[in-house]
Amino acid sequence: MAAPLPDILAPGLAVVFCGINPALSAAAAGHHFVARTNRFWRAVHLAGFTPEEIRPENDRTILQYGCGLTAVVGRATARADELSARDFADAAERFEGKIARAAPRFVAFLGKAAYAALVDRRDLAWGPQAATFGGARPWVLPNPSGRNRAFSLDQLVCAYRELQRALHRTGSHAES
């Protein structure tokens, strides 16, 4: 069994990007979004969060740009659909506490599944959400997984750029 994927968090970040759970490859490598088909690093760069595309083995450098990384459920799986409702229920309080301690301005959920499970809602829209989560403003972004064929890279970048613009409008933004 792979070791847990470490969070990349610091107090007062502009945004914490939250994956559903680590992929087996990420947990084995000890770095976030290592799969070659995952478009996270490309999307955050093209959306303006980072001045260059970060390589997965340098994932901790995202802190320099006011961003952090974590996963809602810590258990690594080959596919996110291997998680159960119980996995999310067991993770909910711990995860919300983690966000509250880190105190980011925004918490960006990568895909609707995890946030929907945490707030027990199925009718979520993309983008900003009304209620706070752990003291942060939640934002739902499309999942950058290569398995997510519903969104092209251009569509991901457009959605992620909306969050980047919101950070600038609120005076708390990733440095670029």
Disulfide bonds with the S-S distance in Angstrom:
none
